Amino acid sequence: MKRSTLPSLLFLFAATSSVAFARTDNEEGDRGSWPQWRGPALNGLTSETDWTPEGKAENIWNAEVGLGYSSVAIGSGRLYTMGYDKEAGLDLVWCLDATTGEEIWTHAYPSKIWNEYHTGGTLTTPSIDGDVVYTLNREGNFFCLDAATGEVKWEKNFAEELDAKPAQWGFSGSPLVLPNELIVNVGKVVSLDKATGDIKWVSKDFGASYSTPAPFEWKGTPVLAVFNGSIAVIEREKGETLVEHEWKTDYDINAATPIIIDDAIFISSGYNHGAALLALTDDGLEPVWESRAMRNHMSGNVLIDGHIYGFDEEVLKCVGLDGEVKWSARGSGQGALMGSPDRIIFMNGDGELVIAAATPDAYTELSKSKVFESGVFWTKPVLLDGVIYCRNSEGKLVARDHRAAK
């Protein structure tokens, strides 16, 4: 493990890290919804505690939404996701009744499959903002849709308008909704007027864009952590780069959303690169430590009570903020997870939904249930109101009942 000479900063991070996502615009969030990628507080965590790890054997409902890896956004009783219809050559934005799974509307448009080394299909997650929903696909097609009807309010093609070039697997970052702007990462980070789609500013080109930026404040200035071909911090007024730190991986894949811990940024990448905790200083981003203990290939981590939970390639791990591994659970395969105050919820590589205790003491499995018989399981599950929504790469979307008995 490579370490810096910053023990006092490390102590500060460990002492204050019970706040999983520091000083964001969305820290409180809308607790009755899951409006966008990584949820209401943008940290991959739910505040729900009144649910049971042991779910019912039968699904509440099942739906077919097309090929891909889009997670779900939920608000006002409606669920939004995306999928690809291979026979028709169409990307589909789905609006379903969150309670029954019944279709409310779909929006379809031509797209390619992009099935390089996997089944292809959609990659990003829709984002809800009041009465509209935003979607971005791997080719740069962006839509602002009426949340209730699917009517197109406005649209853009960033590949054409900004000469933004999709990387090998296409644009994969989800739209980031903030109170006064809309952020899109297409290599160049773009700030948009939410109502009209007018561009406020465009940043420099940071390279391959597979990750969604993370907002926070640094010294009172609203900023974004952007994890593309590097890890950079840009200010949100004009999109100017404040600091940038090189972080190269094979195929230029940095897919996990950065985690903000006070004045530090945790990043992780697959392909044997690893993870780092970087202190944000006036002189730039300085490594507190670097390690191969956590290598996020696709899905990112969650931070719960000063410990990081995530997939180190095919091994589920808990890592402390000092970079030390607390426990490893082998045999998990490549999966995806979210967290709650005392539990982690994840899909493993065998298509099983697993609930485990969020504790650094040991891996403690609370329940495991077979959800899918085939497919790839890189889509993050979402827990809302005691229901866990799970998806596989083949387009099967299910709602699992984990509501506590009344």
C-alpha positions as CSV (number, residue, x, y, z in Angstrom):
1,M,0.0,0.0,0.0
2,K,1.3,3.4,-0.9
3,R,0.7,6.1,1.8
4,S,1.4,9.8,2.1
5,T,2.6,11.6,5.2
6,L,-0.9,12.9,6.2
7,P,-1.8,11.1,9.5
8,S,-3.6,14.1,10.9
9,L,-5.9,14.2,7.8
10,L,-6.5,10.5,8.1
11,F,-7.6,10.9,11.7
12,L,-9.9,13.8,10.7
13,F,-11.6,11.7,8.0
14,A,-12.1,8.7,10.3
15,A,-13.5,11.0,13.0
16,T,-16.0,12.7,10.8
17,S,-17.0,10.1,8.3
18,S,-20.3,9.2,9.8
19,V,-21.7,11.7,7.4
20,A,-21.6,9.6,4.2
21,F,-21.9,12.5,1.7
22,A,-20.7,15.9,3.0
23,R,-22.3,19.2,2.3
24,T,-24.2,18.6,-0.9
25,D,-27.2,20.4,-2.3
26,N,-29.2,17.2,-1.9
27,E,-28.1,16.1,1.6
28,E,-31.6,15.8,3.0
29,G,-33.3,14.8,-0.3
30,D,-36.8,13.6,-0.9
31,R,-37.2,10.7,1.5
32,G,-40.3,9.4,-0.3
33,S,-38.6,8.8,-3.6
34,W,-35.4,7.6,-5.3
35,P,-35.2,10.4,-7.9
36,Q,-31.8,9.7,-9.5
37,W,-28.6,7.7,-9.6
38,R,-27.4,7.0,-6.1
39,G,-30.7,8.2,-4.6
40,P,-32.0,11.3,-2.8
41,A,-28.8,12.2,-1.0
42,L,-26.6,11.1,-4.0
43,N,-24.7,8.6,-1.8
44,G,-26.2,5.2,-2.7
45,L,-27.9,5.0,0.8
46,T,-31.5,4.8,2.0
47,S,-32.5,6.1,5.4
48,E,-35.2,3.3,5.7
49,T,-34.9,1.0,8.7
50,D,-38.5,-0.4,8.8
51,W,-38.0,-3.3,6.4
52,T,-37.1,-7.0,6.8
53,P,-34.0,-8.8,5.3
54,E,-36.2,-11.9,4.7
55,G,-38.3,-11.1,1.7
56,K,-41.4,-13.0,0.4
57,A,-40.8,-15.9,-2.0
58,E,-43.0,-14.4,-4.8
59,N,-42.2,-11.2,-6.6
60,I,-44.7,-8.4,-6.3
61,W,-44.5,-7.9,-10.0
62,N,-42.3,-8.7,-13.0
63,A,-41.7,-6.6,-16.1
64,E,-39.6,-6.9,-19.4
65,V,-37.9,-3.6,-20.2
66,G,-35.2,-4.5,-22.7
67,L,-31.5,-5.1,-22.7
68,G,-29.2,-3.1,-20.5
69,Y,-28.0,-2.0,-17.1
70,S,-30.1,1.0,-16.2
71,S,-31.2,1.2,-12.6
72,V,-34.5,2.8,-11.6
73,A,-35.7,6.2,-10.5
74,I,-38.9,6.4,-8.5
75,G,-41.2,9.3,-7.7
76,S,-44.9,10.1,-7.4
77,G,-45.7,6.4,-7.6
78,R,-44.0,6.1,-11.0
79,L,-40.9,4.1,-11.8
80,Y,-38.6,5.0,-14.7
81,T,-35.9,2.9,-16.3
82,M,-34.4,2.3,-19.8
83,G,-33.9,-0.7,-22.0
84,Y,-33.0,-1.7,-25.6
85,D,-35.3,-3.5,-28.0
86,K,-32.8,-5.5,-30.1
87,E,-35.2,-6.5,-32.8
88,A,-36.6,-3.0,-33.4
89,G,-33.2,-1.3,-32.8
90,L,-34.8,1.1,-30.3
91,D,-33.8,2.5,-27.0
92,L,-36.9,2.7,-24.7
93,V,-37.6,4.9,-21.7
94,W,-40.1,3.2,-19.5
95,C,-42.6,4.7,-17.1
96,L,-44.2,2.0,-14.9
97,D,-46.6,2.0,-12.0
98,A,-44.2,1.4,-9.1
99,T,-46.9,-0.6,-7.2
100,T,-48.1,-2.9,-10.0
101,G,-45.4,-2.8,-12.7
102,E,-48.0,-1.8,-15.3
103,E,-46.9,0.3,-18.2
104,I,-47.9,4.0,-18.1
105,W,-45.9,5.2,-21.1
106,T,-42.8,4.5,-23.2
107,H,-40.6,6.8,-25.3
108,A,-38.7,5.1,-28.1
109,Y,-35.9,6.3,-30.5
110,P,-33.3,4.6,-32.7
111,S,-30.1,3.5,-31.2
112,K,-27.3,0.9,-31.5
113,I,-26.7,-2.0,-29.2
114,W,-22.9,-1.5,-28.4
115,N,-22.5,-5.1,-27.3
116,E,-18.7,-5.2,-27.0
117,Y,-17.7,-8.0,-24.6
118,H,-21.2,-8.0,-22.9
119,T,-24.8,-8.1,-24.0
120,G,-25.0,-4.4,-24.7
121,G,-28.1,-2.1,-24.3
122,T,-28.7,0.9,-22.1
123,L,-26.3,2.0,-19.5
124,T,-27.6,5.1,-17.7
125,T,-30.4,5.7,-15.2
126,P,-33.2,8.3,-15.7
127,S,-33.3,11.3,-13.3
128,I,-36.6,12.8,-12.0
129,D,-37.0,16.5,-11.3
130,G,-40.5,17.5,-10.3
131,D,-42.8,17.1,-13.3
132,V,-40.0,16.1,-15.8
133,V,-37.6,13.2,-16.2
134,Y,-34.2,13.4,-17.9
135,T,-32.5,10.6,-19.8
136,L,-29.1,10.3,-21.6
137,N,-28.0,7.3,-23.7
138,R,-24.7,5.9,-24.8
139,E,-24.7,7.8,-28.1
140,G,-25.3,11.3,-26.5
141,N,-29.1,11.5,-27.1
142,F,-30.6,13.5,-24.3
143,F,-34.3,14.0,-23.6
144,C,-36.4,16.0,-21.2
145,L,-39.7,14.2,-20.9
146,D,-43.0,15.0,-19.2
147,A,-42.9,12.7,-16.2
148,A,-46.6,11.9,-16.4
149,T,-47.1,11.5,-20.1
150,G,-43.7,11.0,-21.7
151,E,-44.1,14.0,-24.0
152,V,-40.8,15.4,-25.2
153,K,-40.2,18.9,-23.7
154,W,-36.8,19.4,-25.3
155,E,-34.0,17.3,-26.6
156,K,-30.3,17.4,-27.5
157,N,-27.6,15.3,-29.2
158,F,-24.4,16.1,-27.4
159,A,-22.3,14.1,-29.9
160,E,-23.4,16.4,-32.6
161,E,-23.9,19.7,-30.8
162,L,-20.6,19.6,-28.7
163,D,-18.6,17.2,-30.9
164,A,-18.5,14.9,-27.8
165,K,-17.0,11.6,-28.7
166,P,-18.4,8.4,-27.0
167,A,-15.7,6.1,-25.6
168,Q,-15.6,2.4,-26.4
169,W,-18.7,1.6,-24.4
170,G,-20.5,4.9,-24.9
171,F,-21.6,7.6,-22.5
172,S,-22.4,5.9,-19.2
173,G,-22.9,8.7,-16.6
174,S,-26.4,9.5,-15.6
175,P,-27.9,13.0,-15.6
176,L,-27.2,14.8,-12.3
177,V,-30.1,17.0,-11.1
178,L,-29.1,19.9,-8.8
179,P,-31.4,22.7,-7.4
180,N,-30.3,25.3,-10.0
181,E,-28.8,23.3,-12.8
182,L,-28.6,20.0,-14.7
183,I,-25.1,18.4,-15.1
184,V,-24.3,15.9,-17.8
185,N,-20.9,14.2,-18.3
186,V,-20.1,13.4,-21.9
187,G,-16.3,13.7,-21.6
188,K,-16.9,17.4,-21.4
189,V,-19.0,18.3,-18.4
190,V,-22.0,20.4,-19.4
191,S,-24.2,22.6,-17.2
192,L,-27.7,23.1,-18.5
193,D,-30.8,25.2,-17.7
194,K,-33.2,22.6,-16.5
195,A,-36.3,24.2,-18.0
196,T,-35.0,25.0,-21.5
197,G,-31.9,22.9,-22.0
198,D,-29.9,26.0,-22.8
199,I,-26.2,25.4,-22.1
200,K,-24.7,27.5,-19.3
201,W,-21.1,26.3,-19.7
202,V,-19.0,23.4,-21.0
203,S,-15.8,22.3,-19.3
204,K,-12.6,21.1,-20.9
205,D,-12.7,17.5,-22.3
206,F,-11.7,15.1,-19.5
207,G,-11.8,12.0,-21.8
208,A,-13.8,8.8,-21.5
209,S,-17.0,9.4,-19.5
210,Y,-18.3,6.3,-17.6
211,S,-18.9,8.0,-14.2
212,T,-21.5,10.4,-12.8
213,P,-19.9,13.5,-11.2
214,A,-20.3,14.0,-7.5
215,P,-21.3,17.5,-6.2
216,F,-19.9,19.0,-2.9
217,E,-18.6,22.3,-1.5
218,W,-15.0,23.2,-1.0
219,K,-14.2,26.3,1.0
220,G,-17.7,27.5,0.4
221,T,-17.5,27.1,-3.4
222,P,-19.9,24.6,-5.1
223,V,-17.8,22.1,-7.1
224,L,-17.9,18.8,-8.8
225,A,-15.7,15.7,-8.6
226,V,-15.3,14.4,-12.2
227,F,-13.8,10.9,-12.6
228,N,-13.0,10.4,-16.3
229,G,-9.5,9.9,-17.6
230,S,-8.4,11.6,-14.4
231,I,-10.0,12.7,-11.2
232,A,-10.6,16.4,-11.3
233,V,-12.4,19.1,-9.3
234,I,-14.2,21.8,-11.3
235,E,-16.2,24.8,-10.0
236,R,-19.9,25.0,-10.8
237,E,-20.1,28.6,-11.7
238,K,-18.2,28.4,-15.0
239,G,-16.9,24.9,-15.2
240,E,-13.3,25.8,-14.7
241,T,-10.9,23.2,-13.5
242,L,-9.5,23.8,-10.0
243,V,-7.3,20.7,-9.6
244,E,-6.7,17.5,-11.6
245,H,-4.9,14.3,-10.7
246,E,-4.0,11.6,-13.3
247,W,-5.6,8.2,-12.8
248,K,-5.1,5.9,-15.8
249,T,-6.7,2.4,-16.2
250,D,-6.9,-0.1,-19.1
251,Y,-9.5,1.0,-21.7
252,D,-9.7,4.4,-19.8
253,I,-12.5,2.9,-17.6
254,N,-13.2,4.8,-14.4
255,A,-16.8,4.0,-13.8
256,A,-17.5,4.4,-10.1
257,T,-18.9,7.6,-8.8
258,P,-16.4,9.3,-6.4
259,I,-17.2,9.4,-2.7
260,I,-16.7,12.8,-1.0
261,I,-15.5,12.6,2.6
262,D,-15.1,16.1,4.0
263,D,-12.1,17.6,2.0
264,A,-11.1,14.3,0.5
265,I,-12.2,12.2,-2.4
266,F,-12.3,8.3,-2.5
267,I,-12.0,6.8,-6.0
268,S,-11.7,3.2,-7.2
269,S,-11.1,1.5,-10.5
270,G,-10.9,-2.0,-11.9
271,Y,-8.3,-3.6,-14.2
272,N,-5.9,-4.0,-11.3
273,H,-5.5,-0.3,-10.6
274,G,-7.2,0.0,-7.2
275,A,-8.4,2.8,-4.9
276,A,-7.1,6.0,-3.3
277,L,-8.2,8.5,-0.8
278,L,-7.1,11.9,-2.1
279,A,-6.9,15.0,0.1
280,L,-8.1,18.2,-1.6
281,T,-5.6,21.0,-0.7
282,D,-4.7,24.3,-2.2
283,D,-1.8,22.5,-3.9
284,G,-4.0,19.9,-5.6
285,L,-5.1,16.3,-4.8
286,E,-2.6,14.6,-2.6
287,P,-2.9,10.8,-1.9
288,V,-3.5,10.0,1.7
289,W,-3.1,6.3,0.6
290,E,-3.4,4.2,-2.5
291,S,-4.1,0.5,-2.5
292,R,-5.3,-2.4,-4.6
293,A,-7.7,-3.5,-1.8
294,M,-10.7,-2.2,-3.7
295,R,-11.0,-2.4,-7.5
296,N,-14.4,-1.3,-8.7
297,H,-14.9,-2.7,-12.2
298,M,-18.5,-1.4,-12.8
299,S,-20.4,-0.6,-9.7
300,G,-19.3,1.9,-7.1
301,N,-19.1,1.8,-3.3
302,V,-21.1,3.0,-0.4
303,L,-19.8,4.6,2.8
304,I,-21.5,3.6,6.1
305,D,-20.1,4.7,9.5
306,G,-16.6,5.3,8.3
307,H,-16.3,2.1,6.3
308,I,-16.4,1.5,2.5
309,Y,-18.4,-1.5,1.2
310,G,-18.1,-2.6,-2.4
311,F,-16.9,-5.1,-5.0
312,D,-13.2,-5.6,-5.4
313,E,-13.6,-7.1,-8.9
314,E,-15.4,-10.4,-7.8
315,V,-14.9,-10.1,-4.1
316,L,-17.2,-8.2,-1.8
317,K,-15.2,-6.2,0.8
318,C,-15.3,-3.8,3.7
319,V,-12.4,-1.4,3.8
320,G,-11.7,1.2,6.4
321,L,-10.8,4.8,5.7
322,D,-7.2,3.9,6.5
323,G,-7.3,1.6,3.4
324,E,-7.1,-1.6,5.5
325,V,-9.4,-4.5,4.6
326,K,-11.8,-5.4,7.4
327,W,-13.3,-8.5,5.7
328,S,-13.7,-10.2,2.3
329,A,-16.5,-12.3,1.1
330,R,-15.3,-14.4,-1.8
331,G,-17.6,-16.2,-4.2
332,S,-19.8,-13.0,-4.7
333,G,-18.9,-12.5,-8.3
334,Q,-19.3,-9.2,-10.0
335,G,-22.4,-7.5,-8.6
336,A,-23.8,-4.2,-7.5
337,L,-24.9,-2.8,-4.1
338,M,-26.6,-0.1,-2.2
339,G,-26.8,0.5,1.6
340,S,-29.0,1.4,4.5
341,P,-28.0,2.6,8.0
342,D,-27.2,-1.0,9.2
343,R,-27.3,-3.2,6.1
344,I,-26.0,-3.6,2.6
345,I,-28.2,-4.8,-0.2
346,F,-26.6,-6.4,-3.3
347,M,-27.0,-8.5,-6.3
348,N,-24.3,-11.1,-6.6
349,G,-22.9,-12.7,-9.7
350,D,-25.2,-15.7,-9.5
351,G,-28.4,-13.6,-9.7
352,E,-29.1,-13.7,-6.0
353,L,-30.3,-10.8,-3.9
354,V,-28.3,-10.7,-0.7
355,I,-28.8,-8.7,2.5
356,A,-25.8,-8.5,4.9
357,A,-25.0,-6.5,8.0
358,A,-23.2,-3.3,7.5
359,T,-20.5,-3.9,10.1
360,P,-16.7,-4.0,9.8
361,D,-16.5,-6.8,12.4
362,A,-17.2,-9.7,9.9
363,Y,-19.2,-10.5,6.9
364,T,-22.6,-11.5,8.3
365,E,-25.2,-12.6,5.8
366,L,-28.8,-12.0,6.8
367,S,-30.6,-13.4,3.8
368,K,-30.1,-14.7,0.2
369,S,-32.7,-15.3,-2.4
370,K,-32.5,-16.4,-6.1
371,V,-34.0,-13.7,-8.3
372,F,-32.7,-14.4,-11.8
373,E,-31.6,-17.6,-13.5
374,S,-29.5,-16.0,-16.2
375,G,-28.0,-12.6,-17.3
376,V,-25.4,-10.2,-15.9
377,F,-26.0,-8.4,-12.6
378,W,-24.3,-5.0,-12.7
379,T,-27.4,-3.0,-12.0
380,K,-27.7,-1.5,-8.5
381,P,-30.8,-2.7,-6.6
382,V,-33.0,0.0,-5.1
383,L,-34.9,-0.2,-1.9
384,L,-37.9,2.1,-1.4
385,D,-40.8,1.7,1.0
386,G,-39.8,-1.8,1.8
387,V,-39.7,-2.9,-1.8
388,I,-36.4,-3.9,-3.5
389,Y,-36.3,-3.4,-7.3
390,C,-33.8,-5.7,-9.1
391,R,-32.8,-6.0,-12.7
392,N,-30.6,-8.2,-14.9
393,S,-28.9,-7.4,-18.2
394,E,-31.6,-9.3,-20.2
395,G,-34.2,-6.7,-19.2
396,K,-36.0,-8.6,-16.5
397,L,-37.1,-6.1,-13.8
398,V,-38.7,-7.4,-10.6
399,A,-40.1,-5.9,-7.4
400,R,-39.3,-7.9,-4.2
401,D,-41.4,-7.6,-1.0
402,H,-39.3,-6.8,2.0
403,R,-41.9,-4.8,3.8
404,A,-42.0,-5.4,7.6
405,A,-45.1,-7.2,8.9
406,K,-47.6,-4.8,10.4
